[in-house]
Amino acid sequence: MTKLVELTDVGLTAENTVILERISFALHRGEILTLVGPNGAGKSSLVKLVLKLKVATAGTLWRKSGLRIGYVPQKLHLDPVLPLTVARFLSLAHGRRITVARALAMVGAERLAERAMQALSGGEMQRVLLARALMMEPELLILDEPAQGVDVHGQTELYALIKQISDQLNCGVLMVSHDLHLVMASTHQVICLNQHICCHGEPEHVARHPEFARLFGRPELAQLAVYTHHHDCDDEHHGDVRHVG
Ligand SMILES: Nc1ncnc2c1ncn2[C@@H]1O[C@H](COP(=O)(O)OP(=O)(O)OP(=O)(O)O)[C@@H](O)[C@H]1O
């Protein structure tokens, strides 16, 4: 598997505040890695380090040379009066390697091409932002809370779509999520972050980890039914429900 990024003992300090410390992990093509953690844990800062929008103050961050990254930001600020269709918005993307029609088809949003950006629902907007990130056929897709503003059913669909796209493009995915249980079936590894890495591993491992339960204040999680991810599953099969604990 091609390695895309590798962090070794990475730290970030700003204004005498430790934001991240001793962060080490690697991400390869075809892998999905989800960052979870409480507010202020450093998830967005870590994403910005990988994007090179911030510079680490300790450790080393290696990125594959010429790495093509597609990024879905947490928020998009649009001028509410600027007339802009979805197709026009996508045509403005940098480094385009595929057509607008193909990008929309990949996210199941062909019918939105002529819709005004301002008229999109939360779920539609997230799909359009995902389509924009796909325009340059990324080797690494980075998503900062891709499911915000989307209802629970829509979130499950969106995470399944992200997994399908990762399989299709064989790209790595680094994403931030607030809900481990919704993303569980669609991720290979989870890092639970709180300035440092509290626990790291397959989603079932993290869900049962005492540090994860403590951080999210939900020790009863260990008793819940969780989705178990199968690494050899097909696109139609998003996991079996089983009880752990
Ligand atoms: N330039 C800076 N100077 C000082 N502190 C900063 C700076 N940038 C971020 N921080 C602090 O670092 C911490 C981590 O912020 P970050 O946005 O990475 O967290 P997060 O896990 O993404 O949070 P959330 O889930 O609320 O979005 C926060 O306490 C934030 O206030």
The ligand as a MOL file (V3000), in Angstrom:
LIG
                    3D

  0  0  0     0  0            999 V3000
M  V30 BEGIN CTAB
M  V30 COUNTS 31 33 0 0 0
M  V30 BEGIN ATOM
M  V30 1 N -3.4770 30.1490 16.9850 0
M  V30 2 C -3.8930 29.6620 18.1380 0
M  V30 3 N -3.4510 30.1600 19.3010 0
M  V30 4 C -3.8460 29.6630 20.4870 0
M  V30 5 N -4.7260 28.6420 20.6160 0
M  V30 6 C -5.2040 28.1040 19.4790 0
M  V30 7 C -4.8310 28.5740 18.1860 0
M  V30 8 N -5.4680 27.8310 17.2580 0
M  V30 9 C -6.2350 26.9380 17.9340 0
M  V30 10 N -6.0820 27.1040 19.2670 0
M  V30 11 C -6.7130 26.3160 20.3410 0
M  V30 12 O -6.3730 24.9670 20.1250 0
M  V30 13 C -7.4060 24.1150 20.5890 0
M  V30 14 C -7.7550 23.1100 19.5220 0
M  V30 15 O -8.5230 23.7390 18.4920 0
M  V30 16 P -9.1040 22.9030 17.2650 0
M  V30 17 O -9.9860 23.8190 16.4710 0
M  V30 18 O -7.9980 22.2260 16.5640 0
M  V30 19 O -9.9880 21.8170 18.0450 0
M  V30 20 P -11.1140 20.8410 17.5120 0
M  V30 21 O -10.8620 19.5070 18.1390 0
M  V30 22 O -11.1650 20.8590 16.0170 0
M  V30 23 O -12.4110 21.4980 18.1400 0
M  V30 24 P -13.9630 21.4710 17.6840 0
M  V30 25 O -14.4320 20.0630 17.8300 0
M  V30 26 O -14.5920 22.3890 18.6870 0
M  V30 27 O -14.0360 21.9940 16.2820 0
M  V30 28 C -8.5620 25.0170 20.9830 0
M  V30 29 O -8.5620 25.1700 22.3940 0
M  V30 30 C -8.2310 26.3400 20.2950 0
M  V30 31 O -8.7390 27.4400 21.0200 0
M  V30 END ATOM
M  V30 BEGIN BOND
M  V30 1 1 1 2
M  V30 2 1 2 3
M  V30 3 2 2 7
M  V30 4 2 3 4
M  V30 5 1 4 5
M  V30 6 2 5 6
M  V30 7 1 6 7
M  V30 8 1 6 10
M  V30 9 1 7 8
M  V30 10 2 8 9
M  V30 11 1 9 10
M  V30 12 1 10 11
M  V30 13 1 11 12
M  V30 14 1 11 30
M  V30 15 1 12 13
M  V30 16 1 13 14
M  V30 17 1 13 28
M  V30 18 1 14 15
M  V30 19 1 15 16
M  V30 20 2 16 17
M  V30 21 1 16 18
M  V30 22 1 16 19
M  V30 23 1 19 20
M  V30 24 2 20 21
M  V30 25 1 20 22
M  V30 26 1 20 23
M  V30 27 1 23 24
M  V30 28 2 24 25
M  V30 29 1 24 26
M  V30 30 1 24 27
M  V30 31 1 28 29
M  V30 32 1 28 30
M  V30 33 1 30 31
M  V30 END BOND
M  V30 END CTAB
M  END
